[in-house]
């Protein structure tokens, strides 16, 4: 994993800091997934995607259900430790840093605050299947892909099930699902997850032809406006927004 770090870091886009970070995580399947930090000039700094977040988003996009270990080219910041703390068995997650050895996340984040503190038994990367239906029927493939991804999103605190689908040339589609965090500010938004996957698969922001964001209606929060604002900083394509509802609400 450590030998793969330079390859992962080569995907970094850092026009603001110039500081490239690479991450490689090992999923429950044994497969490795790359991550790198991404920055967006013209957008607020909270849109920045950290390498650890990108690696986890990449693993989620492939259907992984857990992370066993992660190797990072730089010491993880407190925010990333909090983000990783949302995983099941997070305290036993092995974190390795070149020339600094390895440690368990539980040792790097003592007296942590996590899902249990908010009474949630769910964890990031646990299988999710929320029965969502569009408010306005559509046969549009990209809209349906975004809806399908939203049904797999992780939002135990706000119930704001949401996702984005990006279409690039030759009909390829990448999706990003919401990954909420018990500390709230450390949540990974759908567009951040999708853009991380896009870059890790060696595509560019300019390759995006269409983007559709789907969000459940009536949630405790609204991600549509912040998603639109962030998307304007990296793409000329307009962001299309579709609303959904839990299918149980349609029958009650």
N, C-alpha and C positions, 0 to 999 in steps of 0.2 A: 504493500500500500504506500509506503514511504517513497519508493522509487517512482510511483505514478504521480506524485504531487506536482512535479514540474509540468506534466501534461495538463493536469487539471488547472493549474495556475495560469497556463497559457490562454485559457478561455476568459480570463478576467477582463473586465472593461472598467478602467479606473481613471477617467479623465479629470477627476477632481483631486483625489489623493495621490495618484501614481503608485499606490501601495497594493501590489497584487497578492492575493491569498488563494491558495488551492486547498481543497479538501477531498478526501476519498473515504467513503463509508462502505462498510460491509453489511449487507442485508441478511435477514434470516435465511435466505436461499443460498448464501455464500457468494453471491454476485457483488461486484464492486460498482460504485456509482460516483461520478465526478461532481464536484461543485466548485464554483469560483465566485468571487465578489463582483457585483455589478453596480455601477454608479450612473446617475442620470443628470447631466447638466441641465439646468433650467427648471428642475423639479426640486421639491423640498428634500432634505437629507434623509427624512424618514422613509423615503422610497428605496433607499439603498438595500441591496440584497447581500447578505453575508454568505461566505463560501459554505458554511455549515448548513444554512438554510437551503441553499441551492442544491447541495448534495442530497438532503432529505427529500426535497421536492422532486428531484430526479428519480429517487428510489420509489416514491409514491406513484409517480407516473408510470412506472413499470409494474405496479401491483404488489410491491413489497409490503409486508405486514409488520416489519420491525427492523431495528438497526442494532447490530451486535457490537460494532466498533467503528470509530472514526479517527482518521489521521489528518492533521491540519498542519499547514506550513507555518502558522503563527499561533501564539497563545490565544485561545478563544476568549472573546470579550464576555462580560457579564450577561449581556443580552442573549448571546448565543447559548450560554450555559442554561439560561432560563428557557430558551426555546427548546433545547434538547431535553429539558426536564419534563416536558409534556409526554415523552415517550413512555411506554410501559417498561417497567424494570429499569427506569432511567438511572437510578443510583448505581446500577451495575454496568452501565455503559462504559466501555473502555475508550479512553481518549489518549491518543499518542501525538506527541509533538517532537519533531526531529531535534536531536541533541539534548532534549529535556526529559526523555523517557515517557512512560505512560502512567496514567492515573485513572481512577474511576471518577465519573461525574459527581458521585456523592461526596467525594473528597474535595472536589473543586467548587462545589456549591453546597456548603454546610447549612443546616437549618433552612432548607429550601422551602419555597412556597409553590404548591402545585395543585393539580385537579382535586385532590382529596380535601384541600382546605376550602374549596367551594362546593364540596359535597358531590363531586362528580366521580363516577366509577369508570368513565370512558377515558381512553388515552389516544393520543395522536397515532395514526396508522392502524388502529383497530378497524376492522371492516365496518363500513357505513353503508346504509341502504335506506335513504329517506324517500318515501313515495311522493315525488313531486310531479305536478302536471302544470303545463303552461296555461296562463289565463287566457291567452289568445292562441288558438290552435295553429300549428305550423308544421309543414313537411320539410322545412329548410334543414338540410343536413347539418349545417354548422350550428344552428340553434338547438337541434336535438342532441348534438354532441356536448354542447355546453350544459344542457339540462341533465344529461346523463352524468356528467362530471359533478354537477351541483348536488346530485343525489348521493354522491360519495364524499361530500365535503364534511369537515370536522368543525362543528360549531356548537359545542355543548353549553356554552354560557349565554350566547345571544340568540341561538337558533336561526342565525342568518345564513342558511344554507345557500352557497353561491359558488360560481365557477366561471371561467372564461375559456372560450375556444378560439384559437388563432388559426387561420387558414393561410398557408403560404403557397408558393408556386407548385404546380403539378398535383394539386389536390391534397397535399399533406396537411394534417390537422394536429395541433398540439393543444392540450388542455391544462389548466391550472386550477386546483381546488383550494378553497379557503382552509387554512390550518390555524385554528384559534389557540390562544394561550391563556392560562389562568392569570397571568400578569397583564393580560389585555394588550398593552403596547408592544409586546413581543410576538403578536400574531403575524402570520405570513398571509398577505392578501392574495386573492386568486391571480391577479395580473402579475404579481411578483413571482409566484410559482411557475406560471406559464412562460414568462420571459426567461427564467432560469433554465427551464427545460429546453427552450428554443436555442439558447446560446450553448448549452452543454451538448446539444446535438449538432453543433457546428453550423448553425444558421445565423442570419443577421436580422436586426430589427427591420431593416429595409425590405426583407423578404416577406413581411406580413402584408397580405392582400385584404383580408377581412378579419374583424374581431367581433365576437358576440359575447356579452356578459349576461348571465342569468342569475337572478336573485329571488329568493322567496319573499313574497309580499307580507307586510305586517310584522317583520322581525323587530327586535329591540333596537337594532342599529341599521344604518343604510350605508352600503359600500359603493353604490352606483356613482355618486358624484366624485369621490376621491379616485375611483378607478378611471373615470373619464378624464379627470385632470392629469393624472399620471400618464395616461396613454398618449395624451397630446404631446408629451415631451419626447416621445420616441417613434411616433408613426404619423404618417399623413392620412392613413385610413381612418374613417370615422368609427367610433365605437357604437355598436348597436346594443341596445338593452332590452331584455325581455323579462317579464315578471312571471313568477310561478307561485303555486300554492301547494300545501300538502294535500294529497288526494283525499285524505280522510276528511278534510274540511269541506270538500266539494259534495260529500255525501251526508253531511250532518246538518 
